Amino acid sequence: MSIGRYVQQTEGYKSFIPYPFPGENFSELSAEILQKSHTATLLIGKLDGITRLLPDIDFFLRMYIRKDATSSSQIEGTRATMIDAIEAESKTSQNIPDDVDDILHYIDAIHY
């Protein structure tokens, strides 16, 4: 079963475009897949409910992006921390590791 297609972009890369869900062959999905879909829907609803309790969702998202950027960069060998990235962005410290740029570029890419 095909779930999408690749489309050549003008910038030179290909992007994956999924077909609408559920597709035409919805009845062909197994009971296990349908159960996982129902579970995912419930968890998305739960997440949506929890976000309504956050006092400042924008702050939460900014910190989450920094955490994700730090974790992803550290997988690639970056030794800078999330605190280093925050200090570099706010210019509150002069003692910033050289590889903090990896995290900052990752954050810029996410925003792009």
N, CA, C and O atoms as a GROMACS GRO file, in nm:
protein
  448
    1MET      N    1   0.084  -0.117   0.000
    1MET     CA    2   0.000   0.000   0.000
    1MET      C    3   0.090   0.124   0.000
    1MET      O    4   0.180   0.134   0.083
    2SER      N    5   0.067   0.216  -0.089
    2SER     CA    6   0.142   0.340  -0.099
    2SER      C    7   0.076   0.445  -0.011
    2SER      O    8  -0.047   0.460  -0.013
    3ILE      N    9   0.156   0.519   0.068
    3ILE     CA   10   0.098   0.618   0.159
    3ILE      C   11   0.129   0.762   0.117
    3ILE      O   12   0.087   0.856   0.184
    4GLY      N   13   0.202   0.780   0.008
    4GLY     CA   14   0.233   0.914  -0.037
    4GLY      C   15   0.323   0.912  -0.158
    4GLY      O   16   0.347   0.807  -0.218
    5ARG      N   17   0.374   1.031  -0.195
    5ARG     CA   18   0.459   1.042  -0.312
    5ARG      C   19   0.564   1.150  -0.287
    5ARG      O   20   0.546   1.238  -0.204
    6TYR      N   21   0.674   1.140  -0.362
    6TYR     CA   22   0.779   1.241  -0.356
    6TYR      C   23   0.755   1.344  -0.466
    6TYR      O   24   0.720   1.310  -0.578
    7VAL      N   25   0.774   1.472  -0.432
    7VAL     CA   26   0.754   1.581  -0.527
    7VAL      C   27   0.883   1.663  -0.533
    7VAL      O   28   0.933   1.709  -0.431
    8GLN      N   29   0.935   1.681  -0.654
    8GLN     CA   30   1.055   1.762  -0.674
    8GLN      C   31   1.024   1.908  -0.645
    8GLN      O   32   0.927   1.963  -0.698
    9GLN      N   33   1.104   1.971  -0.559
    9GLN     CA   34   1.084   2.111  -0.524
    9GLN      C   35   1.176   2.199  -0.608
    9GLN      O   36   1.280   2.154  -0.656
   10THR      N   37   1.139   2.325  -0.625
   10THR     CA   38   1.219   2.416  -0.707
   10THR      C   39   1.355   2.445  -0.645
   10THR      O   40   1.448   2.484  -0.715
   11GLU      N   41   1.368   2.425  -0.512
   11GLU     CA   42   1.496   2.448  -0.445
   11GLU      C   43   1.595   2.334  -0.469
   11GLU      O   44   1.711   2.345  -0.431
   12GLY      N   45   1.550   2.224  -0.532
   12GLY     CA   46   1.640   2.115  -0.566
   12GLY      C   47   1.621   1.988  -0.486
   12GLY      O   48   1.679   1.885  -0.521
   13TYR      N   49   1.543   1.991  -0.380
   13TYR     CA   50   1.522   1.871  -0.300
   13TYR      C   51   1.384   1.812  -0.328
   13TYR      O   52   1.301   1.876  -0.393
   14LYS      N   53   1.361   1.692  -0.279
   14LYS     CA   54   1.231   1.629  -0.292
   14LYS      C   55   1.162   1.629  -0.157
   14LYS      O   56   1.225   1.609  -0.054
   15SER      N   57   1.032   1.651  -0.158
   15SER     CA   58   0.955   1.644  -0.034
   15SER      C   59   0.854   1.530  -0.045
   15SER      O   60   0.803   1.500  -0.154
   16PHE      N   61   0.826   1.469   0.068
   16PHE     CA   62   0.729   1.360   0.072
   16PHE      C   63   0.592   1.419   0.102
   16PHE      O   64   0.576   1.488   0.203
   17ILE      N   65   0.496   1.393   0.016
   17ILE     CA   66   0.360   1.441   0.034
   17ILE      C   67   0.270   1.319   0.059
   17ILE      O   68   0.248   1.238  -0.031
   18PRO      N   69   0.218   1.306   0.181
   18PRO     CA   70   0.133   1.190   0.210
   18PRO      C   71  -0.004   1.204   0.144
   18PRO      O   72  -0.053   1.315   0.124
   19TYR      N   73  -0.062   1.092   0.111
   19TYR     CA   74  -0.198   1.091   0.060
   19TYR      C   75  -0.293   1.120   0.175
   19TYR      O   76  -0.258   1.095   0.291
   20PRO      N   77  -0.413   1.171   0.147
   20PRO     CA   78  -0.508   1.198   0.255
   20PRO      C   79  -0.537   1.070   0.335
   20PRO      O   80  -0.540   0.960   0.281
   21PHE      N   81  -0.557   1.089   0.465
   21PHE     CA   82  -0.589   0.975   0.551
   21PHE      C   83  -0.728   0.994   0.607
   21PHE      O   84  -0.758   1.104   0.652
   22PRO      N   85  -0.812   0.899   0.606
   22PRO     CA   86  -0.793   0.766   0.549
   22PRO      C   87  -0.805   0.771   0.397
   22PRO      O   88  -0.881   0.851   0.343
   23GLY      N   89  -0.731   0.686   0.331
   23GLY     CA   90  -0.731   0.683   0.184
   23GLY      C   91  -0.850   0.608   0.128
   23GLY      O   92  -0.944   0.573   0.200
   24GLU      N   93  -0.844   0.585  -0.002
   24GLU     CA   94  -0.953   0.515  -0.070
   24GLU      C   95  -0.968   0.372  -0.019
   24GLU      O   96  -1.079   0.319  -0.014
   25ASN      N   97  -0.857   0.310   0.018
   25ASN     CA   98  -0.859   0.172   0.062
   25ASN      C   99  -0.865   0.162   0.214
   25ASN      O  100  -0.800   0.077   0.274
   26PHE      N  101  -0.943   0.249   0.275
   26PHE     CA  102  -0.952   0.253   0.420
   26PHE      C  103  -0.996   0.119   0.478
   26PHE      O  104  -0.952   0.079   0.586
   27SER      N  105  -1.083   0.052   0.409
   27SER     CA  106  -1.135  -0.075   0.459
   27SER      C  107  -1.028  -0.183   0.461
   27SER      O  108  -1.047  -0.287   0.524
   28GLU      N  109  -0.915  -0.161   0.392
   28GLU     CA  110  -0.809  -0.260   0.388
   28GLU      C  111  -0.714  -0.250   0.507
   28GLU      O  112  -0.626  -0.334   0.522
   29LEU      N  113  -0.731  -0.148   0.591
   29LEU     CA  114  -0.643  -0.133   0.706
   29LEU      C  115  -0.672  -0.242   0.808
   29LEU      O  116  -0.788  -0.277   0.832
   30SER      N  117  -0.566  -0.294   0.868
   30SER     CA  118  -0.583  -0.401   0.965
   30SER      C  119  -0.641  -0.346   1.095
   30SER      O  120  -0.637  -0.226   1.121
   31ALA      N  121  -0.694  -0.436   1.176
   31ALA     CA  122  -0.749  -0.397   1.306
   31ALA      C  123  -0.640  -0.336   1.394
   31ALA      O  124  -0.666  -0.243   1.471
   32GLU      N  125  -0.517  -0.388   1.383
   32GLU     CA  126  -0.406  -0.336   1.462
   32GLU      C  127  -0.377  -0.190   1.426
   32GLU      O  128  -0.356  -0.106   1.513
   33ILE      N  129  -0.375  -0.161   1.296
   33ILE     CA  130  -0.350  -0.023   1.251
   33ILE      C  131  -0.463   0.069   1.295
   33ILE      O  132  -0.439   0.181   1.339
   34LEU      N  133  -0.586   0.022   1.283
   34LEU     CA  134  -0.700   0.104   1.326
   34LEU      C  135  -0.693   0.133   1.476
   34LEU      O  136  -0.723   0.244   1.519
   35GLN      N  137  -0.653   0.034   1.555
   35GLN     CA  138  -0.640   0.054   1.699
   35GLN      C  139  -0.530   0.156   1.729
   35GLN      O  140  -0.548   0.242   1.815
   36LYS      N  141  -0.419   0.148   1.658
   36LYS     CA  142  -0.312   0.246   1.676
   36LYS      C  143  -0.358   0.385   1.637
   36LYS      O  144  -0.321   0.484   1.702
   37SER      N  145  -0.438   0.395   1.533
   37SER     CA  146  -0.491   0.524   1.491
   37SER      C  147  -0.581   0.582   1.600
   37SER      O  148  -0.574   0.701   1.630
   38HIS      N  149  -0.665   0.500   1.658
   38HIS     CA  150  -0.753   0.546   1.766
   38HIS      C  151  -0.672   0.590   1.888
   38HIS      O  152  -0.703   0.692   1.949
   39THR      N  153  -0.570   0.514   1.921
   39THR     CA  154  -0.484   0.549   2.035
   39THR      C  155  -0.413   0.682   2.009
   39THR      O  156  -0.406   0.767   2.098
   40ALA      N  157  -0.361   0.700   1.888
   40ALA     CA  158  -0.294   0.824   1.852
   40ALA      C  159  -0.390   0.943   1.862
   40ALA      O  160  -0.352   1.049   1.911
   41THR      N  161  -0.512   0.925   1.815
   41THR     CA  162  -0.612   1.031   1.822
   41THR      C  163  -0.641   1.069   1.968
   41THR      O  164  -0.652   1.187   2.001
   42LEU      N  165  -0.653   0.970   2.054
   42LEU     CA  166  -0.677   0.997   2.196
   42LEU      C  167  -0.559   1.071   2.258
   42LEU      O  168  -0.578   1.164   2.336
   43LEU      N  169  -0.438   1.030   2.224
   43LEU     CA  170  -0.320   1.095   2.281
   43LEU      C  171  -0.304   1.238   2.231
   43LEU      O  172  -0.260   1.325   2.306
   44ILE      N  173  -0.340   1.264   2.107
   44ILE     CA  174  -0.336   1.401   2.054
   44ILE      C  175  -0.436   1.488   2.129
   44ILE      O  176  -0.406   1.602   2.164
   45GLY      N  177  -0.554   1.434   2.155
   45GLY     CA  178  -0.654   1.506   2.232
   45GLY      C  179  -0.605   1.535   2.374
   45GLY      O  180  -0.628   1.644   2.427
   46LYS      N  181  -0.538   1.438   2.433
   46LYS     CA  182  -0.483   1.454   2.568
   46LYS      C  183  -0.377   1.564   2.568
   46LYS      O  184  -0.375   1.649   2.657
   47LEU      N  185  -0.288   1.563   2.468
   47LEU     CA  186  -0.186   1.665   2.456
   47LEU      C  187  -0.248   1.803   2.439
   47LEU      O  188  -0.203   1.900   2.499
   48ASP      N  189  -0.352   1.811   2.357
   48ASP     CA  190  -0.421   1.938   2.335
   48ASP      C  191  -0.480   1.989   2.467
   48ASP      O  192  -0.473   2.109   2.496
   49GLY      N  193  -0.536   1.900   2.544
   49GLY     CA  194  -0.593   1.940   2.673
   49GLY      C  195  -0.487   1.989   2.769
   49GLY      O  196  -0.509   2.087   2.841
   50ILE      N  197  -0.373   1.923   2.772
   50ILE     CA  198  -0.265   1.963   2.862
   50ILE      C  199  -0.210   2.100   2.823
   50ILE      O  200  -0.177   2.181   2.910
   51THR      N  201  -0.200   2.126   2.693
   51THR     CA  202  -0.144   2.255   2.650
   51THR      C  203  -0.233   2.371   2.692
   51THR      O  204  -0.186   2.484   2.706
   52ARG      N  205  -0.360   2.345   2.712
   52ARG     CA  206  -0.450   2.452   2.757
   52ARG      C  207  -0.422   2.493   2.902
   52ARG      O  208  -0.464   2.599   2.946
   53LEU      N  209  -0.351   2.408   2.975
   53LEU     CA  210  -0.317   2.438   3.114
   53LEU      C  211  -0.187   2.516   3.128
   53LEU      O  212  -0.156   2.568   3.235
   54LEU      N  213  -0.110   2.523   3.019
   54LEU     CA  214   0.018   2.594   3.024
   54LEU      C  215  -0.005   2.745   3.034
   54LEU      O  216  -0.088   2.799   2.961
   55PRO      N  217   0.067   2.813   3.124
   55PRO     CA  218   0.048   2.957   3.136
   55PRO      C  219   0.098   3.035   3.014
   55PRO      O  220   0.043   3.140   2.981
   56ASP      N  221   0.201   2.985   2.947
   56ASP     CA  222   0.257   3.054   2.830
   56ASP      C  223   0.304   2.950   2.729
   56ASP      O  224   0.417   2.902   2.737
   57ILE      N  225   0.218   2.915   2.636
   57ILE     CA  226   0.250   2.808   2.540
   57ILE      C  227   0.366   2.848   2.449
   57ILE      O  228   0.443   2.761   2.408
   58ASP      N  229   0.379   2.976   2.416
   58ASP     CA  230   0.489   3.019   2.330
   58ASP      C  231   0.624   2.996   2.398
   58ASP      O  232   0.720   2.954   2.334
   59PHE      N  233   0.632   3.025   2.528
   59PHE     CA  234   0.755   3.000   2.602
   59PHE      C  235   0.786   2.851   2.604
   59PHE      O  236   0.900   2.810   2.584
   60PHE      N  237   0.684   2.770   2.627
   60PHE     CA  238   0.700   2.625   2.628
   60PHE      C  239   0.756   2.577   2.494
   60PHE      O  240   0.849   2.497   2.491
   61LEU      N  241   0.699   2.625   2.384
   61LEU     CA  242   0.745   2.583   2.251
   61LEU      C  243   0.887   2.629   2.223
   61LEU      O  244   0.966   2.554   2.166
   62ARG      N  245   0.922   2.751   2.263
   62ARG     CA  246   1.058   2.800   2.243
   62ARG      C  247   1.159   2.711   2.317
   62ARG      O  248   1.264   2.676   2.263
   63MET      N  249   1.126   2.676   2.442
   63MET     CA  250   1.217   2.591   2.519
   63MET      C  251   1.223   2.449   2.462
   63MET      O  252   1.329   2.387   2.461
   64TYR      N  253   1.110   2.400   2.414
   64TYR     CA  254   1.109   2.266   2.353
   64TYR      C  255   1.197   2.264   2.228
   64TYR      O  256   1.271   2.168   2.205
   65ILE      N  257   1.188   2.368   2.147
   65ILE     CA  258   1.271   2.376   2.026
   65ILE      C  259   1.419   2.378   2.063
   65ILE      O  260   1.500   2.312   1.998
   66ARG      N  261   1.455   2.452   2.168
   66ARG     CA  262   1.593   2.456   2.210
   66ARG      C  263   1.639   2.320   2.262
   66ARG      O  264   1.752   2.277   2.234
   67LYS      N  265   1.554   2.252   2.336
   67LYS     CA  266   1.588   2.118   2.386
   67LYS      C  267   1.607   2.021   2.270
   67LYS      O  268   1.702   1.943   2.269
   68ASP      N  269   1.516   2.025   2.172
   68ASP     CA  270   1.525   1.936   2.056
   68ASP      C  271   1.652   1.967   1.975
   68ASP      O  272   1.723   1.876   1.932
   69ALA      N  273   1.680   2.096   1.956
   69ALA     CA  274   1.800   2.135   1.880
   69ALA      C  275   1.926   2.089   1.952
   69ALA      O  276   2.020   2.041   1.888
   70THR      N  277   1.927   2.102   2.084
   70THR     CA  278   2.044   2.059   2.162
   70THR      C  279   2.063   1.908   2.153
   70THR      O  280   2.173   1.860   2.127
   71SER      N  281   1.954   1.834   2.174
   71SER     CA  282   1.963   1.687   2.169
   71SER      C  283   2.009   1.639   2.032
   71SER      O  284   2.095   1.552   2.022
   72SER      N  285   1.952   1.696   1.926
   72SER     CA  286   1.989   1.655   1.791
   72SER      C  287   2.134   1.689   1.760
   72SER      O  288   2.205   1.610   1.698
   73SER      N  289   2.178   1.806   1.805
   73SER     CA  290   2.316   1.847   1.779
   73SER      C  291   2.414   1.761   1.859
   73SER      O  292   2.522   1.729   1.811
   74GLN      N  293   2.376   1.723   1.982
   74GLN     CA  294   2.464   1.640   2.063
   74GLN      C  295   2.480   1.501   2.004
   74GLN      O  296   2.586   1.438   2.020
   75ILE      N  297   2.378   1.451   1.936
   75ILE     CA  298   2.389   1.322   1.868
   75ILE      C  299   2.501   1.329   1.765
   75ILE      O  300   2.571   1.230   1.741
   76GLU      N  301   2.518   1.446   1.705
   76GLU     CA  302   2.620   1.465   1.602
   76GLU      C  303   2.756   1.504   1.660
   76GLU      O  304   2.850   1.532   1.586
   77GLY      N  305   2.767   1.507   1.794
   77GLY     CA  306   2.895   1.534   1.857
   77GLY      C  307   2.911   1.671   1.919
   77GLY      O  308   3.017   1.700   1.974
   78THR      N  309   2.811   1.757   1.911
   78THR     CA  310   2.819   1.889   1.973
   78THR      C  311   2.821   1.873   2.124
   78THR      O  312   2.744   1.795   2.180
   79ARG      N  313   2.910   1.948   2.190
   79ARG     CA  314   2.921   1.938   2.335
   79ARG      C  315   2.850   2.053   2.407
   79ARG      O  316   2.833   2.049   2.529
   80ALA      N  317   2.808   2.154   2.334
   80ALA     CA  318   2.737   2.267   2.394
   80ALA      C  319   2.602   2.220   2.450
   80ALA      O  320   2.545   2.122   2.403
   81THR      N  321   2.555   2.291   2.550
   81THR     CA  322   2.430   2.254   2.617
   81THR      C  323   2.318   2.352   2.581
   81THR      O  324   2.341   2.453   2.515
   82MET      N  325   2.200   2.318   2.627
   82MET     CA  326   2.085   2.406   2.605
   82MET      C  327   2.108   2.540   2.674
   82MET      O  328   2.072   2.645   2.621
   83ILE      N  329   2.166   2.537   2.793
   83ILE     CA  330   2.197   2.661   2.865
   83ILE      C  331   2.296   2.746   2.786
   83ILE      O  332   2.283   2.868   2.780
   84ASP      N  333   2.395   2.681   2.724
   84ASP     CA  334   2.491   2.754   2.639
   84ASP      C  335   2.418   2.826   2.525
   84ASP      O  336   2.448   2.941   2.493
   85ALA      N  337   2.322   2.757   2.464
   85ALA     CA  338   2.246   2.816   2.353
   85ALA      C  339   2.163   2.935   2.401
   85ALA      O  340   2.157   3.038   2.334
   86ILE      N  341   2.100   2.921   2.516
   86ILE     CA  342   2.019   3.032   2.570
   86ILE      C  343   2.109   3.150   2.604
   86ILE      O  344   2.074   3.265   2.575
   87GLU      N  345   2.224   3.124   2.664
   87GLU     CA  346   2.318   3.233   2.697
   87GLU      C  347   2.372   3.299   2.570
   87GLU      O  348   2.390   3.421   2.567
   88ALA      N  349   2.397   3.221   2.466
   88ALA     CA  350   2.445   3.278   2.340
   88ALA      C  351   2.338   3.367   2.277
   88ALA      O  352   2.368   3.475   2.227
   89GLU      N  353   2.214   3.320   2.279
   89GLU     CA  354   2.106   3.400   2.220
   89GLU      C  355   2.082   3.529   2.297
   89GLU      O  356   2.057   3.634   2.238
   90SER      N  357   2.090   3.521   2.430
   90SER     CA  358   2.063   3.639   2.512
   90SER      C  359   2.187   3.724   2.536
   90SER      O  360   2.179   3.834   2.592
   91LYS      N  361   2.303   3.672   2.491
   91LYS     CA  362   2.431   3.743   2.506
   91LYS      C  363   2.459   3.778   2.652
   91LYS      O  364   2.502   3.890   2.683
   92THR      N  365   2.433   3.682   2.744
   92THR     CA  366   2.455   3.706   2.886
   92THR      C  367   2.586   3.648   2.936
   92THR      O  368   2.621   3.666   3.053
   93SER      N  369   2.659   3.580   2.849
   93SER     CA  370   2.786   3.520   2.891
   93SER      C  371   2.889   3.534   2.779
   93SER      O  372   2.856   3.530   2.661
   94GLN      N  373   3.014   3.551   2.821
   94GLN     CA  374   3.123   3.558   2.725
   94GLN      C  375   3.190   3.422   2.708
   94GLN      O  376   3.267   3.401   2.614
   95ASN      N  377   3.161   3.329   2.799
   95ASN     CA  378   3.225   3.197   2.800
   95ASN      C  379   3.134   3.095   2.730
   95ASN      O  380   3.077   3.008   2.795
   96ILE      N  381   3.123   3.107   2.598
   96ILE     CA  382   3.032   3.022   2.520
   96ILE      C  383   3.115   2.927   2.435
   96ILE      O  384   3.208   2.970   2.367
   97PRO      N  385   3.083   2.797   2.438
   97PRO     CA  386   3.156   2.701   2.354
   97PRO      C  387   3.143   2.734   2.206
   97PRO      O  388   3.041   2.788   2.161
   98ASP      N  389   3.247   2.702   2.130
   98ASP     CA  390   3.247   2.730   1.986
   98ASP      C  391   3.136   2.655   1.913
   98ASP      O  392   3.080   2.706   1.816
   99ASP      N  393   3.104   2.534   1.959
   99ASP     CA  394   3.006   2.453   1.886
   99ASP      C  395   2.861   2.487   1.920
   99ASP      O  396   2.770   2.417   1.875
  100VAL      N  397   2.837   2.593   1.998
  100VAL     CA  398   2.700   2.635   2.025
  100VAL      C  399   2.633   2.682   1.895
  100VAL      O  400   2.510   2.682   1.885
  101ASP      N  401   2.715   2.723   1.797
  101ASP     CA  402   2.660   2.764   1.666
  101ASP      C  403   2.580   2.652   1.601
  101ASP      O  404   2.481   2.678   1.532
  102ASP      N  405   2.621   2.526   1.624
  102ASP     CA  406   2.547   2.413   1.568
  102ASP      C  407   2.401   2.415   1.617
  102ASP      O  408   2.308   2.393   1.540
  103ILE      N  409   2.384   2.441   1.746
  103ILE     CA  410   2.250   2.445   1.804
  103ILE      C  411   2.172   2.564   1.749
  103ILE      O  412   2.056   2.551   1.713
  104LEU      N  413   2.237   2.679   1.744
  104LEU     CA  414   2.170   2.800   1.696
  104LEU      C  415   2.128   2.788   1.550
  104LEU      O  416   2.021   2.836   1.512
  105HIS      N  417   2.212   2.724   1.468
  105HIS     CA  418   2.176   2.704   1.328
  105HIS      C  419   2.058   2.607   1.316
  105HIS      O  420   1.971   2.624   1.230
  106TYR      N  421   2.056   2.506   1.401
  106TYR     CA  422   1.945   2.411   1.402
  106TYR      C  423   1.815   2.484   1.436
  106TYR      O  424   1.712   2.461   1.373
  107ILE      N  425   1.819   2.572   1.536
  107ILE     CA  426   1.700   2.650   1.575
  107ILE      C  427   1.655   2.736   1.459
  107ILE      O  428   1.535   2.744   1.429
  108ASP      N  429   1.751   2.803   1.392
  108ASP     CA  430   1.716   2.886   1.275
  108ASP      C  431   1.651   2.802   1.165
  108ASP      O  432   1.556   2.846   1.100
  109ALA      N  433   1.702   2.679   1.146
  109ALA     CA  434   1.644   2.591   1.043
  109ALA      C  435   1.501   2.552   1.078
  109ALA      O  436   1.416   2.544   0.989
  110ILE      N  437   1.475   2.527   1.205
  110ILE     CA  438   1.339   2.493   1.246
  110ILE      C  439   1.245   2.611   1.221
  110ILE      O  440   1.134   2.593   1.172
  111HIS      N  441   1.292   2.731   1.254
  111HIS     CA  442   1.208   2.849   1.232
  111HIS      C  443   1.184   2.873   1.082
  111HIS      O  444   1.076   2.917   1.043
  112TYR      N  445   1.286   2.843   0.999
  112TYR     CA  446   1.271   2.859   0.855
  112TYR      C  447   1.164   2.765   0.803
  112TYR      O  448   1.136   2.764   0.683
   0.00000   0.00000   0.00000
